[in-house]
Amino acid sequence: MFKNRAHIILNSSVALLVATLFFSCTNDIKKVHDFLADKNLPIGVSKNIYTVYKDSGRVTSKIISPLVHDYSNREAHPYSEFPKGLHITKFENNGDSTTVVSNYAITYSKTEISEVRDNVVVTNYAKKYTLYTSQLFWDQKQHFFITEKKFTLITPTDTLYGTGFESSEELTNWHAKDISGSVYVDE
């Protein structure tokens, strides 16, 4: 009888301890975010993403990346990091597309400025323009690219080399600095 009573008391104590631990382990989500931010850890990690953006039923862009780190828990400068690169395709209303490919990217959500670097290739398929550079800043609000690094711009008639380049997202209306290369001039 004493053995049976001890067994019941032990089981009740274990159940009470488990219930106490279970109910005391609730975390305030803000505390978790602050902890992750203090430790410079992402709030989320996604692998092998394929994201399609639509506007009024029309696909406007798609993003493919093997790895994304979400740092949206940063109050001052929330961002997403693509440490293994990304491939973005932007679709225009007329069906034309432009792609941006790189081995690394970081995009800041408040400013909508992205830095893409390491083997950056931007291609406008309709115009047959391709830009190669090591680093590019992309202002998604103003819809333009800028780099102060060396670049190569290949068009159907020209190949330009230089240091410093600005253009619209479609690689039109561009301005290049310190250029050399072959340029076709229509007289």
VEXVEX-618634 format. One record per residue (C-alpha): chain; x, y, z. Coordinates in steps of 0.5 Angstrom, whole numbers, plus 500, padded with zeros to 3 digits. Layout:
REM residues N
PT   kette    c1    c2    c3
PT       A     X     Y     Z
...
This chain:
REM residues 187
PT   kette    c1    c2    c3
PT       A   500   500   500
PT       A   506   505   502
PT       A   509   503   495
PT       A   502   505   491
PT       A   502   511   495
PT       A   509   513   493
PT       A   508   511   486
PT       A   502   516   486
PT       A   505   522   489
PT       A   511   521   484
PT       A   507   521   478
PT       A   503   527   480
PT       A   509   531   482
PT       A   512   529   475
PT       A   506   531   472
PT       A   505   538   476
PT       A   513   539   474
PT       A   512   538   466
PT       A   505   542   467
PT       A   509   548   470
PT       A   515   548   465
PT       A   510   547   459
PT       A   506   554   461
PT       A   512   558   463
PT       A   516   557   457
PT       A   512   562   453
PT       A   516   567   450
PT       A   514   574   448
PT       A   515   574   440
PT       A   518   581   441
PT       A   523   578   446
PT       A   525   573   441
PT       A   526   578   435
PT       A   530   582   440
PT       A   535   576   442
PT       A   536   574   435
PT       A   537   581   433
PT       A   542   582   438
PT       A   546   576   436
PT       A   546   578   429
PT       A   542   572   427
PT       A   536   571   422
PT       A   529   571   424
PT       A   528   566   418
PT       A   532   562   413
PT       A   529   559   407
PT       A   532   554   402
PT       A   531   553   394
PT       A   526   559   394
PT       A   522   560   387
PT       A   517   567   388
PT       A   513   569   383
PT       A   510   577   384
PT       A   503   578   380
PT       A   500   585   379
PT       A   493   585   377
PT       A   493   577   375
PT       A   500   579   371
PT       A   506   576   373
PT       A   511   582   374
PT       A   517   578   377
PT       A   520   572   379
PT       A   526   570   384
PT       A   530   564   385
PT       A   535   563   390
PT       A   538   557   393
PT       A   538   561   400
PT       A   535   567   403
PT       A   536   570   410
PT       A   531   574   413
PT       A   533   580   418
PT       A   527   583   418
PT       A   527   584   425
PT       A   532   589   425
PT       A   528   596   427
PT       A   533   601   423
PT       A   535   597   417
PT       A   531   591   416
PT       A   534   586   410
PT       A   534   580   406
PT       A   541   577   405
PT       A   542   572   399
PT       A   549   569   401
PT       A   549   564   395
PT       A   546   568   390
PT       A   540   570   386
PT       A   536   570   379
PT       A   531   575   378
PT       A   527   576   372
PT       A   522   582   371
PT       A   517   582   366
PT       A   515   588   362
PT       A   507   590   360
PT       A   509   589   353
PT       A   512   582   355
PT       A   520   584   355
PT       A   524   581   360
PT       A   530   583   364
PT       A   534   578   368
PT       A   539   580   374
PT       A   544   574   376
PT       A   549   574   382
PT       A   553   570   387
PT       A   551   574   392
PT       A   545   580   394
PT       A   543   584   400
PT       A   536   588   399
PT       A   534   593   404
PT       A   526   593   405
PT       A   525   600   408
PT       A   530   604   402
PT       A   528   598   397
PT       A   536   599   395
PT       A   539   592   393
PT       A   547   591   393
PT       A   548   585   388
PT       A   555   583   387
PT       A   560   577   385
PT       A   559   576   378
PT       A   553   580   376
PT       A   550   579   369
PT       A   544   584   367
PT       A   541   582   361
PT       A   535   585   357
PT       A   533   580   352
PT       A   529   585   347
PT       A   534   590   346
PT       A   540   584   347
PT       A   544   588   352
PT       A   548   585   357
PT       A   552   588   363
PT       A   557   585   366
PT       A   560   587   373
PT       A   563   585   380
PT       A   558   590   384
PT       A   551   593   382
PT       A   547   598   386
PT       A   539   597   384
PT       A   534   602   386
PT       A   528   599   386
PT       A   524   605   387
PT       A   527   609   382
PT       A   528   603   377
PT       A   535   604   376
PT       A   542   601   376
PT       A   549   604   378
PT       A   556   602   379
PT       A   563   605   380
PT       A   566   598   379
PT       A   569   596   372
PT       A   564   594   367
PT       A   563   591   360
PT       A   556   592   356
PT       A   555   588   350
PT       A   550   591   345
PT       A   548   588   338
PT       A   553   593   335
PT       A   558   595   341
PT       A   562   592   346
PT       A   564   598   351
PT       A   569   597   357
PT       A   569   602   363
PT       A   569   604   370
PT       A   562   607   373
PT       A   555   606   369
PT       A   548   608   371
PT       A   542   606   367
PT       A   535   604   368
PT       A   533   597   370
PT       A   532   595   362
PT       A   539   598   361
PT       A   536   603   357
PT       A   538   611   358
PT       A   545   609   360
PT       A   551   613   362
PT       A   558   610   362
PT       A   564   613   365
PT       A   571   612   363
PT       A   569   608   357
PT       A   573   604   351
PT       A   571   599   346
PT       A   568   599   339
PT       A   562   603   338
PT       A   558   603   332
PT       A   556   610   330
PT       A   551   611   325
PT       A   552   617   320
